Amino acid sequence: MENPLVPHKTLTIDQDRHGPIIDALERVLADIPASAAEPADAPDTAARKIARRAAKRAAMLSGTLALPPGPLGFMTLLPDLYLIWQTQRQMVADIFGVYGRSAELTRTHMLYCLFRHAASQVLRDVAVRGGQRMVIRQLSGGALRSAVGSIGMSVSQRIASNATARWIPLAGAAAVGAYAYWDTLQVANTAQRLLTAPVDAIVDE
């Protein structure tokens, strides 16, 4: 049953929204940030601390930006996404740092870590198991842009399906913040799984 307090139009999303989201994704992936963390003696423990700290920051940012209800809340959607992705991007770089593997981090690794849990169909061929090893297929510029475009549309659809929360004061902001916390931990888990498995890389020409 539809909520009578939520206009039906909020449950759909314009195709025009895809462009700004894809642009934000491309900016996030334009470069790899330097790690703020040094290699750790116990990288698993250090990585979990980094993940919890980033998840708390993401939840605070997202929950705060979701506080304005209704149309004002929709104006914060893109800044929310961009700030969360920036937070998660730095977290991935720091996790690679505590494992002493910052030099290995590429845009393909970053894309995989950020969106493996949310867009598995788009990224299903990027990382594949080969026996006990994992093979990362480094995407060329064209393949990377194509993947970013597909992920951008997937994100747009997810925004549309979750748009109702922006119309519910306080409780909606809490739900949005909780999702950002969970989402950030999923990104961290992907990065750790990638770093604790033997990995080979091949380049997609």
N, C-alpha and C positions, 0 to 999 in steps of 0.2 A: 504494500500500500504506500502511495506517495505521501511524503510529508507536505501538508498544505502550506507550511511556512516557507517552503523552498520552491522558488519558481522553477518550472520544468526546464527552462532554457539553461540553467546552471549545470545541468547534467550532460550537456553536450559541449563540444569544443570546436572552435573554428580551425579550418586548415591553416589559416594565417598564423596560428599559434605555433605551428611546427617550426617555422623559420627562425623566430627568436630563440626557441629552445635549442635548435641545432646550432645556431650561432654561439650560444652560451657553452654548449658542449665543446665546440671547436676551440673556444678561448681557453677552456679548462685544460684541453689536451695539447695546446699549442707548444707548451714547454713542460719539462719535468722540474719541479722545485728541488732545491738542494735539501738534503736531510738535515734536520736540526738535532739528530741523535747520533751518538758515536756507537761503534760496534760494542755489543754488550757480552759479558761473560755468560749470562743466562738470557739469551735473546727471546726465548718463548715468554718468560716472565715480563721482560721489558716491553715486548710487543703487546701483551695484554694490558699493561698499564697505559701505553700510548692509545690503545683502542678505547679503553674506558674513558680516558680524558677527552678524546675526540668525540665520542658518542655523547657525552654530557654537553660539550660545546654545541654540537649539532642540534641536540634537543632544545637547548636554551634559545639558539638562534631561530629555529623553525617555530617553536612555540610562541616566541615573542612576535614574530612577523605574522603569525596567524591570529593574533588577538583582535585586530580590527574585523568586525563582522561584515557579512554580505559583500557588496561590490568593492568596498575598500580592501577587504581581505584578498580579493582576486588580484588587486594591483600589486600585492606582495609576492605572488606566486613565483615569478621569474627571479626576482632578487633572492628569494628563499632557496630555490633550486641552485642558483649559482654559488651562494655562500656555503651551502651544504657540500656541493661538489668540491669547492676549494678546500674546505675543512678535510674532506675525505682524501683528496689528492695529497695534501701535506701529510696526512696520517700514513698513507701508503708509502710515501717517500721515507718517512721516519722509520717505519717497520722494516723496509729494505735496509735502512741505515743500521739498525741494531743487529741485523744479521750480517753486517759487513758486506752487503751486496748492492750498494747504491749504484755502482757503475753498470750493473746489468739492467737497471730499470729503464724501459723504453715506453713509448706511447702505447704500443700494443699491450704491454703488461699493465699499464695504467688503465686502459679501457677495459681490459678483462677483469681486473680487480674491482673497479667501480661498478660494473654492470653485469657480472656473471650471474649473480643471484636474481636479478630483476629482468634480464633479457637473455636468458639462456639459449633460446632458439637462434638469436642473431649471432651469438658467440660460440655456438656449439662446435665449430671447426677450428677455433683459435687454439684451444688446448685439448689435446687428445692423449689418452694413455697408450703407451707402447710397452707392454710388460710392466715392469716395476718403475719405468721412467715416464715422465710427462714431456710431450713435444709441444712447444709453443711455436705457432706459425706466425712470424712477424709480418704484419700486413703492410703492403705497399701503400703509397699515398692515396691512390684511387680506391683500393679496398678499404682503407681506414675511413675515408670519407663516406663510402657507401654504408659501412657499419654504423658510423655516427648518425647518418640520416635515418636508418632503420630504428636505432635506439631512440632518437629524438621523437619519432612517431609513437613508439611504445610508451615513452614517458608522457606524451600528450594524452594518450588514451587513459593512462593511469590517473593523471590529474583529473580528467573528466569523470572517471568513476568514483573518485574520492572527493569531488567538489563539495558535497553536502556539508562536510565538516567545517568549511569556512563560514557557514551560516549559523553555527551554533556557538555563541559566546562562551569563553572560558573552557567548557568541556571540549569544544572542537579544537581549541588551541592545545589542550593537553593531549588529545589524540594525535594531532599532527606532530607534536614534540616527541611523543612516545614512538611514533613510526620512524622519525629521524634517528632516534637513539638505536632502535633495532636495525635499521637500514645500515647505519655506520658500522655496527658490529658485524654485520654480514660481509661488508667490504673488507674489514680487518681479517675475518676468518678466511676469506678467499686468498688474501695476500699471504697469510701464514701457511695455508695449505700449499700454495705455490712455492714458497721458500723452503719448506721442509721436505719436498719431494725432489728427487734427482730430475733435473730439467735439461732437455736439449732444445735448441732453437733452430728453425729453418726460416728462410726469408721467402715471402711470397713476391715474386718478381712482377 
